[in-house]
Amino acid sequence: MRTVASSAPDALHAARVGLVWTWAVAGSLVALGLGYLAVANPHDPGVLMPKCPTKLLTGLDCPGCGGLRMTHDLLHGDFVGAAHSNAFLLSMIPVVVVLLWIATKARWQGRPLRVAPKVGYSILVVAIVFTVVRNLPGWPLTPA
């Protein structure tokens, strides 16, 4: 018969195993995507790449437009090209890495993830401002 005290370590172990599997699957998918982006150039219109639904419906660049081109440019060491493709996503890479680290650490320790709402709201406001500014005439960093 299990006691309540012994079920807590079992739950933590199960959560850690799930976390390892999550990272393994996610890492494998990211590696496959990066591998494809390393050899396929999204700047070439003939290459098979997904189209942005916002761009197709409205003709406007969303905060994610140019993200695949930015990633391709980063993989090839072209930081200026990456900034031209999507300066917002380029600047968000360190933020995402830190947030993933915080989330992974919390889950590994069996704690709930606690991120201040102002972090999410700040990212949302910056994304909206970036979207408006990048669609103004004369914006120099346009995705090519």
C-alpha positions as a printed NumPy array, in Angstrom:
array([[  0.   ,   0.   ,   0.   ],
       [  1.39 ,   3.377,  -1.027],
       [  1.451,   6.258,   1.303],
       [  1.06 ,   9.906,   0.417],
       [  4.735,  10.56 ,   1.197],
       [  5.965,   7.987,  -1.315],
       [  3.67 ,   9.192,  -4.1  ],
       [  5.245,  12.672,  -4.165],
       [  8.691,  11.427,  -5.277],
       [  6.991,   9.131,  -7.809],
       [  5.055,  12.083,  -9.231],
       [  8.22 ,  14.179,  -9.396],
       [ 10.072,  11.334, -11.13 ],
       [  7.228,  10.922, -13.626],
       [  7.241,  14.667, -14.286],
       [ 10.995,  14.602, -14.872],
       [ 10.732,  11.648, -17.255],
       [  7.972,  13.48 , -19.135],
       [ 10.144,  16.586, -19.276],
       [ 13.083,  14.649, -20.696],
       [ 10.841,  13.088, -23.343],
       [  9.305,  16.457, -24.174],
       [ 12.743,  18.   , -24.684],
       [ 13.92 ,  14.983, -26.702],
       [ 10.955,  15.137, -29.084],
       [ 10.98 ,  18.936, -29.329],
       [ 14.747,  18.973, -29.842],
       [ 14.486,  16.378, -32.596],
       [ 11.777,  18.357, -34.398],
       [ 13.746,  21.594, -34.066],
       [ 16.871,  19.849, -35.383],
       [ 14.922,  18.543, -38.402],
       [ 13.507,  21.999, -39.109],
       [ 16.899,  23.668, -38.75 ],
       [ 18.429,  21.025, -41.007],
       [ 15.877,  21.793, -43.702],
       [ 16.414,  25.549, -43.296],
       [ 20.167,  25.061, -43.545],
       [ 19.865,  23.572, -47.031],
       [ 16.674,  25.229, -48.327],
       [ 16.824,  28.975, -48.893],
       [ 13.52 ,  30.653, -47.982],
       [ 14.67 ,  33.776, -49.865],
       [ 14.141,  31.722, -53.052],
       [ 10.415,  31.836, -53.962],
       [ 10.631,  28.368, -55.537],
       [ 11.519,  26.657, -52.247],
       [  8.772,  24.838, -50.364],
       [  8.011,  27.019, -47.318],
       [  4.746,  27.773, -45.524],
       [  3.057,  31.046, -46.379],
       [  2.019,  33.519, -43.679],
       [ -1.791,  33.579, -43.389],
       [ -1.751,  37.204, -42.195],
       [  0.312,  38.248, -45.209],
       [ -1.976,  36.279, -47.568],
       [ -5.196,  37.727, -46.102],
       [ -4.186,  41.324, -45.373],
       [ -0.981,  41.946, -47.296],
       [  0.638,  43.121, -44.049],
       [  3.745,  41.677, -42.398],
       [  2.957,  40.122, -39.002],
       [  5.534,  39.909, -36.163],
       [  6.551,  36.465, -37.407],
       [  6.917,  37.316, -41.104],
       [ 10.492,  36.721, -42.153],
       [ 11.18 ,  34.319, -39.28 ],
       [ 12.179,  31.443, -41.55 ],
       [ 14.416,  33.729, -43.584],
       [ 15.91 ,  35.097, -40.348],
       [ 16.67 ,  31.568, -39.125],
       [ 18.234,  30.633, -42.463],
       [ 20.382,  33.772, -42.355],
       [ 21.484,  33.002, -38.774],
       [ 22.409,  29.449, -39.727],
       [ 24.65 ,  30.885, -42.431],
       [ 26.176,  33.581, -40.204],
       [ 24.442,  36.506, -41.904],
       [ 23.415,  38.61 , -38.896],
       [ 22.627,  41.716, -40.965],
       [ 20.373,  39.662, -43.223],
       [ 18.726,  38.137, -40.146],
       [ 17.999,  41.607, -38.754],
       [ 16.498,  42.658, -42.098],
       [ 14.346,  39.53 , -42.223],
       [ 12.893,  39.919, -38.723],
       [ 14.475,  42.177, -36.107],
       [ 11.742,  41.399, -33.558],
       [ 12.225,  37.634, -33.579],
       [ 15.992,  38.072, -33.611],
       [ 15.797,  40.189, -30.464],
       [ 13.393,  37.704, -28.854],
       [ 15.797,  34.738, -29.057],
       [ 17.477,  35.49 , -25.69 ],
       [ 14.079,  36.128, -24.067],
       [ 12.734,  32.787, -25.284],
       [ 15.871,  30.962, -24.114],
       [ 15.557,  32.482, -20.62 ],
       [ 11.824,  31.692, -20.425],
       [ 12.444,  28.089, -21.538],
       [ 15.173,  27.769, -18.9  ],
       [ 12.835,  29.102, -16.177],
       [ 10.007,  26.792, -17.268],
       [ 12.263,  23.738, -17.448],
       [ 13.832,  24.453, -14.068],
       [ 10.42 ,  24.913, -12.437],
       [  9.053,  21.7  , -13.914],
       [ 12.209,  19.766, -13.   ],
       [ 11.825,  20.902,  -9.39 ],
       [  8.137,  20.025,  -9.387],
       [  7.024,  23.639,  -9.019],
       [  4.4  ,  25.408, -11.113],
       [  5.692,  27.891, -13.633],
       [  5.298,  31.435, -12.373],
       [  6.084,  34.239, -14.779],
       [  4.826,  37.724, -14.057],
       [  1.962,  38.702, -16.373],
       [  3.802,  41.918, -17.198],
       [  6.368,  39.799, -19.082],
       [  3.721,  38.463, -21.464],
       [  2.027,  41.841, -21.802],
       [  5.359,  43.514, -22.521],
       [  6.156,  41.029, -25.278],
       [  2.67 ,  41.504, -26.738],
       [  2.978,  45.306, -26.741],
       [  6.422,  45.173, -28.361],
       [  5.095,  42.746, -31.004],
       [  2.154,  45.034, -31.797],
       [  4.365,  48.134, -31.997],
       [  6.839,  46.253, -34.202],
       [  4.002,  45.122, -36.486],
       [  2.702,  48.665, -36.901],
       [  6.146,  50.182, -37.452],
       [  7.329,  47.516, -39.898],
       [  4.27 ,  48.099, -42.081],
       [  4.829,  51.857, -42.322],
       [  6.102,  53.128, -45.669],
       [  9.856,  53.568, -45.638],
       [ 10.605,  50.98 , -42.944],
       [ 14.163,  49.965, -43.846],
       [ 14.12 ,  46.393, -42.491],
       [ 11.692,  44.678, -44.827],
       [ 11.67 ,  40.921, -45.287],
       [ 12.986,  40.077, -48.721]])
